[in-house]
């Protein structure tokens, strides 16, 4: 390279995550569409926007590993994420492929336990993250909003549990018919 030329290096550290007010509005709309936060109004959700941390992952980069501490909820702004679980024999099973607007990791907001699965970026991916300590502080500071968020978390967990119960029942029924 000649001395008078400058090489441009792109770094996600310096990236402008919000290129326009439209992008901010889209993210706020996405936040409000997530069952955890859907009962918040526009004004209430704008204070929640201050809790968001922004992360960028390249294709095949792990966001977190099964067994890692659960630190927060992730919202996909752009890209694709695979959720996979490794069994005791080392076999890897894909549990879900998530896309823009989807969220994952919400159980960490409740119990802070280990991650039950791994999350991997399957394309270059931008995520918004709300970490549990930040949300806990927010809930303590704004208890009425916090109750709405906790009710949203409860709805998500109970919906998933009911779905899982139905799937388990169907599997047991098929097994009984087959024996």
Secondary structure, DSSP 8 states (H G I E B T S, - for coil): --TT-------GGG--S--SHHHHHHHHHHHHHSTTTTTS-HHHHHHHHTT-EEEEE-TT-EEE-TTSB--EEEEEEESEEEEEEE-TTS-EEEEEEEETT-EE-GGGGTT--B-SSEEEESSSEEEEEEEHHHHHHHHHHSHHHHHHHHHHHHHHHHHHHHHHHHHHHHHHHHHHHH-
